[in-house]
């Protein structure tokens, strides 16, 4: 009888444990605005032996929580995004390359900013109600979907301006704007009425409780994110927290919590302010990680951290080796400094015995040098959470499972296509295509930036900082790369810039 009672008690306890065990893992994506691969104390670039190599910028920035996350997981040093923000954000949500979804430029909230020769049929409206998104799929799968921070999925008064119309249950701060009017709570984050009685058009909304306080925008958003995660945990629901930081986008308002750390750096005031934005963002990451641990859900939560385009640090010329040194270029550029971003993935609290972590094991402290891109997150997260995209939705991304283990995936194409048929920006009207070690840039309207040629060709293994244009000396390679570029654009049904006089689309030419 005694044994029977013990057995009954054990079975009851086991049943209660099974019932309480989470059925699905949680996912946190922290997307940092305008943060390039060198804007961190974590060294992403490696030496010839594949070991992390520090450069001066790694010693300038202070990101201890990125270091903490990197120690728990994997960092990618060849991770790509589009060169400006809206295209990357929509690629993340749809799993599609920007050339396919056709939001190929950042979305001006109030005006169609195709550019003088831009394609008239580009997707200026961005995401719309009913569009399939990562958030809407997870929402349908029982997830509490939380959006905190920058949206920039569509222009003002459009469906894309409201994340709750795109699959999010909660939205704090997400709107049509691409940058805050102010990071300061004392200034209502841009909501203080001006002389005409109107607040700034780029005011961050949904944070009225912090107005008038001595609080920085990054901190207010972090408090909101952690609060909504706690609500989901209390309700017993798996959650998807999409936390796209407004930091570190201009205006370069100095975060007073960290200003003293850069006061004697010898760098200009705006570069010091940019560094405080970086460190404030890093504290936000650490606060999110700590909150997950306090709530007891860290083992069941995947954290993905990345930038949305290259660095916009106010250091040096936009096409030089400066703000992303030793890489060339910055946000908006066709060079590596414009499209390569930091990428980290880790379970918030590694535990090899955890069932979710066994499903997607991530190699702690590892470095992955194989190419990947933002649209790869869509199929990876759907697979992890047991969700699928409806038949007919084209996905350009490929799962990152093998790469997250720190291993290479021999079956994975080492290619990345980035299409920007717009102006004016730091580089106008171009498409880049990387295939293995080679990279070609096609300029639709040659200029001084392209040395008067349609073509720039670089071998990134021999010349990682893009100093030697080989277009004239490697004609066979140039032809092969351009054939790949053209094929990729055609496959994705891209739209092209137009000639002002003929009104005809200017498609790239294979030499």
N, C-alpha and C positions, 0 to 999 in steps of 0.2 A: 504493500500500500504506500509505504514511504517512497519507494522508487517510482511508483506511478505518479505520485504528487510532484516529485522532482521533475519527472519527464514532462508532465503537463505544464509545469511552470516554465521549463526551458522552451517548450514549443510555443507557449504564449509569448514569452519574451522575444523569441526569434521572429514570430509573426509581426509583433509590434515594431521590431527593428526593420524588417523588410518593408513594412508599410511606411515607416518614417524615412527610409533611405531615399534620397533624391533619384528620380527616374531619368533625369536629364542633366547634363552639365550646364553650368552658367558660363557666359561669355562676356568679357569686357574688351572693347576696342577703344583705345585712346589714340586719337588722330590729332597730331600737333600741327598747327597751321604754320607754314613757311619754315619748318625746321629741316635743315639739311643734314647730311650724314656726318659733317664735321662739327656740328653745333652741340657737342657733348664731351664729357670727360671719358666716355667709353670709346676706346679706339676700335673703329670698324674696319679700317684699312689694314692690310696685312703685308708682311715682307715676303720674300721669295720662298720662305719655308712655310708660309701660311700662318705665321704667328702674328698676333696683334702688334701694330706698329704705331707708336704715338707720334703726333705732330704738334706743333705749338698751340694750335687751337684746342686740342684735347686738354692741354694744361691751363688754358684760359677759362674754359667753362667748368662749372661745378654741378655734376648730376649724380650724386651718390645713390639715388634710388633707381636710376637707370642701371648703374653698376650692380645694384642689388638684384634687379630683375635679370640682367645678363648672366649673373652667376647662377641663377636658378633655371636658365633656359638657353635658348639658341639666339645668336645674332646673325643676320644676313648682311654680307657686305656688297652684294650685287642686287639689291632690291630696288625696283623701279616704280615710279609713279609718273603721272603726266606732269608737264612743266608748270601748270597753274592749277588752281584748287578745284573749281566745280567739276571739271572732267574727272579728276581723281575720285571725288566723293561719289559721283554717280557710278563710276566703274566699280567702286567698292560695294555699292548697294545692288548692282545688277549682275556683276560678274562679266561685264562686257568691256572691251576696249573702247576708248572714246571715239575712235574712228567709226565704230559700229553704232553706238548710241547717239553720236553726232553732237553731243554737247562738248565741243572741241575747244571752247574758250571759257574763261571765267564769266559768270553771268552778271552783267550790270543790272542792278535791281530795277532800274527805270527805263533803260534804253537798250535796243538791240545793238550790241557792240561787235557785229561781225567784222567790221573794218572796211576800209574803202574798196578793197578787192575781195572781201570775204565771201564765202558761199552764202547765197540768199536762203538756202534751205537747210542751214545748220539748225540744231535743236536749241534755240534760245530759251524756250520755255522749260527745259530741263525735265525733271520728273513730274508726272501728273497723277492725279487720283486714278487708281486702277492699275498703274504700272507695277510690275512684279519687282519687289525689293527683298533684300535679305531680311529686313524688319518685318515685312508683311508675311513672309513665309514662317518666320519664327513665331510671330503673333498667332498665326493660325495653328501652330503646333503647341500652343499652350504657354508660351513664354510671356512674361511681363517685359514689354519692350520699352526701354527708357532712352530718351534723347536729351542730353544736357550739353549745351554749347552751341557752336556755330552750325547752321544748316547749309544755306547757300545752294540749295537744290533747284531753285527756280526764282523768277523775278517777283517783285512786290505784287501782292494781291492774286498770285497764282496758287494753284494747289501745292506746288513745290515749295512755296514759302511757309507752309505749315506741315511740319513733320508728322502730326497726328493724322494727316490725310494720306500718309505714305507708309503706314504700318506701325507707327509708334503709339503706345498707350499714353505716354507721358512726354511732354515737351517743355523744357526750360531753356529759354534763350535762343532757340532756333528760329530763324526767319530768313528773309531774302538777302540780308546783308552779308558782306564778306569780311567786314572788319568792324570792331567796336568804335564808337565815337570817343569813348574814354574808358580806361580801365579802373577809374576811381569811383568808389561808392559815394564819396562826398559830392561827386558831380553826377550822381544818379546814373553812372555808366553811359553818359551822354544824354540822359533824359531831363536834365535841368533846362527849363524853358529859356530861350534866348531873348534878344531884344524884341523880336516880333511875336513873342509869346508861344512860339513853337519849339519843340524839342528837336534835337538833331535827328536827321533821317536815318542815321546809323546807330541810334540808341539801342542798347541791348534790353529786350523786354523780358518780363516775367520775374524780375528780381526786386520788386518794389520793397520787400521787407528789409533790404539792405541799404536802401537809399538814405543818404545823409550820414552813413557810418564810415569810420576809418577802416575800410576793407577793400581789398584788391579784387578785381573781377575773377581772377583765377581761383582765389580762395572761396568766393561766394559760390561759384559753379561747383567746386569740389564738395562743399557742404551740401548742396542740393543733390549731387550725384550719390553721395554716401547715404543721404536720407532716403532717397527713393529705392536704393538697393536694400536698405534695412526694411522698408515697407514690403518689398517683394519677398524677402526672407520670412518676415513675420506672417505673410499670407500663405507661405508654403509653396510659392511658385518659382520655377526656374526663371532666371532673368537674363536679358540681353541688354547690357549697358553700352550704348554708343556714346562716347564722351569725346566729341571733337572740340578741342580747346580753341578758344579765340587766340590765345597766346600761341605763337610768338609774333603774330602779325602786327604791322604798324597800326596805330601810332606807337612809337617807342616810348611809352610812359614807363618811367622807372618804378619798379616795385620796391617800396621803401624797406621791406623786410630784408633785402639782400644788397642794397646799394653800396654798403660799406665794403663788401667783398671785392668790388671792382674799382673803387675810387682811386687807387694808386696803380692802376694797370697801364697807364700811359695811352690808353685808347680814347677816341672821341666820346663825348657825352652820350650820343645816341647809340654807340656801340656798347657802352657800359649799360645803358638802359636795356638794350637787347639781351645782354647777358643776365640781367635780373629777371627778365621774362622767362628765359630758359630755366633758371634756377627755381623760379616760382612754379613753373610747369612740372619740374622734377619733384618738388615737394608735394604737388597735387598727386602725382603718381604714387609716391610713398604713402600718402594719406589714404588713397584708395586701397592699396595693398594691406595696410594696417587695419582698415575697416573690415575687409574680407576676413581677416584672421579673427578679429573680435567677434564677428557674427558667426564664426564657426563654419564658413563655407569656402575657405581658401583652397582646400584640397580639391574641391569640385568646380573650381573656376579657372578657366583659361584666360590669360591676359595677353592681348596683342597690342603692341605699341609701334607706331610708325609716324612718319611725316607725310604731308600731302603733296609736297613738291620740294624742289631744291631750296637751299637757304636764301633768306633775304637779309642776312646780317649786313648792316651798313658799314662794310669794310671793302673798299677798293672797287675797281671797275667791273661792270657786269659780265664782260667777256674775258676777263683776265683770271689769273690764279690769284685769288684774294680772299673773298669771304668764305670760300669752301676749300681753301688751300690745304693740300696740294692739288686738289681737283680744280679744273677750269670752269668758270661760269657760275651763275646763280639762278634763282627762280626766274622762270620765263626764258631761260637760255636753252639752246640745243645741245650744249656741252654737258658732261657728266654732273657737274655741280648743279645743274638745273633739274635733273631728273632722278638722280640717285638719292635715296633717303635712308635714315636709320630704320631698322626693323628688328624688333625683339619679340619673342614669343616664349611664354613659360606658364606652367601651372603656378598659381599664386602661392601654393605651399606644396612642393614636390613630395610625393609619396608613391613609391613604386607599387604598393599593394592596392592603391585606389583603382577601382574598376574603370573609371573614365580615363585615368592616366595610362592604364594598360591598353585602352583602345587607341589612344594617341600619345605614345611615349615621346617625351621631348628630352633631348640630351642636354643635361645641365652643363653650363660653361662652355658650350661648343660654338664653333664658327662655321657657317655655311657660305661657301663662295659660289655656289651654282646660282644662276639667274632665276629670279622670280619677280612677280609684279602684283600690283594691288588687286587686280581682278581675280587672282588666285585665292583670295580669302573667301570669296563667295562659295565655291564648291567645297572648300576645306571645312568651313564652319557648318555648312549644311550636312556634310557627311558625319561630322562629330556629333551633331545634335539629332541625327536620325531623320532629317528632313530631306525632301527632294524638290527640285524645281519642276514645275509642270512641263509636260511635253510640249515642245514648240518654242520654249524660251532658249535662245542660243546663248551658250556660255563660252566665253573665250578663255577663261581661267582653267587651270589644272590643279588638282589637289596637291597640297604641300606636305602630305603625311611623311613621305620618305625623307624629304629635306629637313623636316623638323627633328628627325632622329639624329641629325648631323651627318647622314650619309648622302651620297650622290644618287641621283635617279637617272640611269643611263637612257631610259626611254623618253626623257623629258626634252623637248626642243629648247635649245639655248638661244631664244629669239625674243626681241622686244621691239614693238612698233609704236611710235609716238607721233601723232599727227596734229599740226597746229596751222590751219589754213587761214590765219587771222593777222591783223595788225590794228593799231600800233602796240608794240610791246618791245621787250628787250631784244628779241629776235622775231622777225616777221615772216610769215608764210613759209613754213618749212615742215618737212617730215624726216624723222630719224628712224633708222632700222639697225638694230644690233643682231648679229648672227655669230655666235661664238666669240672669238677674240676681235672680230672686225665690226666696225660701225661706219655707216654711211649717213651723211646728212644731205638732203636734197633741198635746195633753195629755189622756190618757184620764181622769184624775181631777184636775181643776183644783185648784190650790193657790196659795200665795203666789208661788211661782216663776213661775207663768203668769199672775199678776195676776188670779186667779180665773176665767180664761177657758180654754176648750178651745184657743183659737187664738192664735198669734203669727205675724206676717207681716212680713218684712223685704225691702227692696230693697237687695241687697248692693252694687250699683253706686253708688247714692246714699248708702248708709248701711252701709259695710263692717264697721263695728264694732258693729252691731245695737243701736242705742240707741233707735230709734223704731218701735214696734209699729204697723203700718198695718192691722191686721185690721179695725178698725171703719170706716176711711175708704176702703178699697179692696175693697168686697164682691165685685165681679166677679172681681178677681184672686184673692182668697181662695177663691172657689168653684172657679175653674179649677185652682188649685194643689191644693186638697183632692181634686178629682176625679182628678188625676194621682197623688196619694198613695194613694188608695183603690184605683185601678186597679193600681198597682204592687204593693201588698200582695196583692191578689187573684191577680194573675198569678204571684206567687211562692209562693202558698199559705201565707201567713204564719199564725202562731198569735197569739192576742190575750190580754191580761189578762182576768180574769174578775171578775164582781161577787160579793162574798162571800155575799150573801144569795140571789140568784137562781141563782148558779153559771153564769150565761150569759156567753159571750164578749162583750167590750165592743169592738165594731168602731168605727172612726172614722166621724164623721158629717159629711157635706157640708152646709154651711150653706145 
